[in-house]
Amino acid sequence: MGRRNESSEKKRRGALIGEFLKENPIKDGSDINDLVKELIAQVLENSLEGELDDELGYTKYDYKNKDTDNSRNGYSKKTVRSSYGDMEIEVPRDRKNEFEPQLIQKNQNTLSQDIESKIISMYAKGMSTGDIEDHVKDLYGIEMSDSTISRITDKVLPLVKEWQSRPLEEIYAVVFLDAIHYHDRRIQQANEKSD
């Protein structure tokens, strides 16, 4: 029995992957990790190219549709950290230095910087790793394992332990204030009569 009804696009991708794996056999898990890193780097570079095309208003080598005096100006290399390890990507530049990439912003060196800070915030508010996993999937469409979330939240644990083990003062001044305020029509009427 064949595979479920696959689209021709999915079959084509499967054939390409099969051909690639024949030429580049995978020996162990690190080969798979390297392959995923290369794939992510390629997707990032293509996405950044698309962002620059949109910024300039024309695609590469399409000078007929160029309505700006700004143009491409090569690439700069950038090392980006991800959960798969460090990867080097080429970020396209423009002559006037007006291009502000959104996918990987200037001075951003981690792919999951924003997501990591949100995960840490959710963890600090008492959410379990399973709840955080579901939340990140709903918000960002990214599937993260419990171990990845635990690795991210482990960054907070030293700070929490340091705060918990800090020396305490012998005496802390505490002031309790308590008040009840309610509206009484009789008092309001008496105040109006005296005015």
N, C-alpha and C positions, 0 to 999 in steps of 0.2 A: 504494500500500500504506500502511495506517495505522501508527501507532506500535504498539510492542509492547503487550502486554496491560497497560493501565494501570488502576489502581484508580479508582473514581469520585472518591475524595478527591484523588488526584493530578490528575485531569482538572479538578476544580473549582478547585484551586490554580492550575493553568496558565491557566484562563480568567480568574481574578482578576488574575493577573500581566499577562496580555495586555491586559486592560481598563485596568489601571493604567498600562501603558506607552503606550497610545494617548493617555491624558489627560496623561501626563508624559513626553514624548519625551526620550530620552537622546542628548545631543549628543557627549559625549566620556567619557574614562575617569574624570574627576573627578566626573561625574554618577553613574556607577556606584558610585564610592567613597562618595559622600554617601548614596546609597540604601542601601548595605550598612551604613554607620554608623547610619542611622536604624532599620534593621531590628534591628541588634544592641541599640541603646538600648531599643527597644520590648520586645524579648525580655527584657532585663535588668530593666526596670521591672515587667513582668508577673510575672517570677520572684520579684522582691522582694515584690510584693504577695502572692503565694502563700505566701512564707515568713512574712509578717506574719499572714496568715489562719491558718496553722498554729500560730503562736505564741499568738495570741489565742483560738483555738478556734472562731472563727466567721468567715464571709465578710462582705464589706462590705454593709451595709444588712440583714443577717440578725440583727436584734436579738432575735428569739425564741429563738435558740440561744446567746445570750451568757451565759456562766457565770463571767464575770470582771469585776472592777471597773476593769480597764484597757481602754482603747479607742484607736482611731486618733486621730492628732493632726497631720494634714496631711502635708506633704512638705518635705524639704530638698533643695536642688539640690547636685549633686556633679559635678565634671568628672573624667572617667575617660579615661586615655590607653590607646590600643590601637594595634595595628599599622596600623589604618585612619585614625588620627588621633584628636584629642581629641573627646570627645562629652559632652554634658551630659545627665545623667539625674536623675530625681526619685526620691529614696529615701523610702519611707513611714516615718513615726514613730509611736510610741505615747506616750500621756500620761505613763506612769511611766518612760519612757526605759529600758525593760528589753529592748527588741528589739535583738538582736545578729544582723544579717544574716550569712549564711554565704557566699553567692555573691560578694558584694563586701563585705568586712568593713570595719568602721570604720577610718579612717586608711589604707585601701588606695586608691591612686589609679591603679593600673595593672591592667588586666585580666589580663595575663600575668605578673605579678610572680613568682609561685611557679614557674611554668613556666620563665621566663627564668633564675631562679637555678639550677634543675635542669639546664637546657641548658648554662649556663656551667660547672657542676660536671662534667658529662659531657665537655665539650670539654677542660677542664683535665686530665681523666684520660686524654686521648688518643683519644677516640672521633672518628671522621670525621663530617662533617655529614650524610652519608647514613645512617650508623648512628644518629645522634641523631634524625634525621627518623623512622626506623622505630621507634625506642624511644618517642618521644613519641606516635606514632600508636597503638602498642600499649598504652601506659599510660593516656593521657588521651582517646584517640579523636579527637585533633586532628591535622589534616593541616597541616604547615608545609612551605614550600618551602625548598630549600637556601639561597636568598638571605635568607630571614627568619632562619634559624638563623645564617648568617654575620653578619647585622646584629647579632644578639644577642651572638655571640661576639666581635665587634669591640669591644664594651665592655670586654673583658678585655685586649685586645692592648696598649693604652697602659700598663697596670700591669705586664704581662709584660715589655715593652720597657724600662720604667723599672728593673725589677728586674735584667734582663740587663745593662743598661749602668751599673749602680751601680759606684762606685769600689771596688776590692778592696784589702784590707790587704796589706802586704808579706809578713807572716808570719802563718800560721795554725797554732796548736798542734793537733796531731792525736795521739791516743792510740789505738793498736790493742791490743785485748785478745783473747787467744785461749786457749781452754781446752778440754780434752777430759775428760769425766767418764764413767767407766764403772764398772760394778759388778763387783767381784772377790770371789768367794766365799772365796777363801783369806785375803784381808785381813780380811773380816768374821769368819771363824772364829778367826783369830789374836787379833782384838780381844775376842772373846767369852771366849777362854781366859785372857786377861790380866785380865779383870774379876773 
